């Protein structure tokens, strides 16, 4: 049961857009429309940003969007802001467990 | 709004059993529709799913931890609990409880650091 694959780090300047990928298999990301994305600031609990691939919980800015193609899910943040600097994790449903990605550190330059 | 709060010892000796409880407020565990999860994060590392329980008592565990993990639920107290046996220093981590829909967490507790040391 391997973790989902995310890039270790991404960066962007304020106002720019970035995309974080999350690659799994047909048994997890590719097999179900149940992928979530979490934002985690240092010392804080993760916060749900996207659920069921592309849905935003109430209160999450529409700058955050999610998508999926095949076995890879993506989180896009447009109009980067300083407060977006954080770690981001993807998560996927499988038939008998929950998988997390290794996490991506987003740096806002 | 649902809130979750972890509680339990912050220090556990090697070979002993780690025990944590998650108290849920703002919603009833027994109302159904959600799974109740434990997740941990080793210092400076990523998230690791430990397992989850449905209000009926059905459990699912991470295969890598399955032999040492027990998750239980007490609907009368609106709590669920984690027991991890035979702990070592490798079990030192921040432990989170969470509510999960379609098994993926939505609401999280603040987390509690458990250190395994003699």
HADDOCK unambig.tbl for C-alpha pairs under 7 A between the chains (distance, minus, plus):
assign (segid A and resid 36 and name CA) (segid B and resid 104 and name CA) 6.97 0.50 0.50
assign (segid A and resid 44 and name CA) (segid B and resid 110 and name CA) 6.91 0.50 0.50
assign (segid A and resid 45 and name CA) (segid B and resid 108 and name CA) 6.73 0.50 0.50
assign (segid A and resid 45 and name CA) (segid B and resid 109 and name CA) 6.99 0.50 0.50
assign (segid A and resid 45 and name CA) (segid B and resid 110 and name CA) 5.35 0.50 0.50
assign (segid A and resid 45 and name CA) (segid B and resid 111 and name CA) 6.49 0.50 0.50
assign (segid A and resid 48 and name CA) (segid B and resid 106 and name CA) 5.71 0.50 0.50
assign (segid A and resid 93 and name CA) (segid B and resid 103 and name CA) 6.55 0.50 0.50
assign (segid A and resid 93 and name CA) (segid B and resid 104 and name CA) 6.61 0.50 0.50
assign (segid A and resid 96 and name CA) (segid B and resid 60 and name CA) 6.75 0.50 0.50
assign (segid A and resid 97 and name CA) (segid B and resid 60 and name CA) 6.74 0.50 0.50
assign (segid A and resid 97 and name CA) (segid B and resid 62 and name CA) 6.75 0.50 0.50
assign (segid A and resid 98 and name CA) (segid B and resid 49 and name CA) 6.31 0.50 0.50
assign (segid A and resid 98 and name CA) (segid B and resid 103 and name CA) 6.67 0.50 0.50
assign (segid A and resid 98 and name CA) (segid B and resid 104 and name CA) 6.70 0.50 0.50
assign (segid A and resid 99 and name CA) (segid B and resid 49 and name CA) 6.82 0.50 0.50
assign (segid A and resid 100 and name CA) (segid B and resid 47 and name CA) 6.39 0.50 0.50
assign (segid A and resid 100 and name CA) (segid B and resid 48 and name CA) 6.74 0.50 0.50
assign (segid A and resid 102 and name CA) (segid B and resid 46 and name CA) 5.40 0.50 0.50
assign (segid A and resid 103 and name CA) (segid B and resid 46 and name CA) 5.99 0.50 0.50
